[in-house]
Amino acid sequence: MVRLCTDGNALVIRDMQVLKNEQNNGAGTQALRELYRESKERGFKSLKLRVFVDNPALNLYKRVGFIETERDDSVISMQWMIL
């Protein structure tokens, strides 16, 4: 399940949930790559999201191409530039 919104030239992932039995099987990676493709087709300049610092999905986001843009004690803002 993915909930999206827009913020100027960015497509923002508000929420992304992968079924427990699909985790660590590539479903999250595939979903993010599809969102990247859709963002590019729709003319967005980046994908953005916010993630809790202790969320294991943080490693997935970094692996596919998101970079940290801001951090506080509990939340990291991330962005994946569309090329």
N, C-alpha and C positions, 0 to 999 in steps of 0.2 A: 504494500500500500504506500502510495506517495501522495503527499499534498504539496501543491506548488502555488506560488504567487509570483508576481513580477515586482521589480524595484528598479525603475529606469531601464537601463540597458542590461539588466541581469535577470535571469530566471532563478528564483529562490526556492530551495527545498525546505519547506516548512516542517515536514515530518516524513520519515521514511521508515517503514517497518517490514522486516523480512520474517516470514514464518520460521519458527524455531528449527523445524526439520530441513529447511532450505539454507540455513546459515552455514557458512564455511564450505559451501558447495558452488560458489561463483555467482549466486543469484544477485547479491548486492553489487558486485562488480558489473555484471551485465546490465542491471537497472541503471547504474550511474553512467555507463557508456551510452546507453540509449538516451538518457536525459541530455548528455553532452551533444549527441547527434541532433536531437530535437532542438536544443538551444541554438545550435549552429544554423539549422534550417530556418528557424524563426527569426534569425538576425540578432540574437542576443550576444553580448560581448563576454559574458561570464556566467557561471553557475555559482551560487552562494549558498551557504548553510551555516548553522550554528550547532555546536555539539558540546555536551558536557565533557569536562576534562577527563573524567574517569570512564567514558563510554568506549568499549572495545572497538567500535566502528571507526574510531579516530584513525587507526592504522590503515583501514580500508581507504578512507578518504585521502590520506597522504599517498598511499600506493597508486591510486588512479590519477593523481595530479593536483589535488587541492593543496593550497598553501595557507598557512596561518596568516591572518591579517590583523587580528586583535585578540586579546586574551584578558580575562579577569580571573578572579579566584575560582570560578566554577564553570565558565563557558568560554569556548574558543570560536571565534568567527573565522570562516575559511572561504576561499574563493578559488575557482578553477577557470582560468582564462580560456576563452574560445579562440582557437587559431584558425 
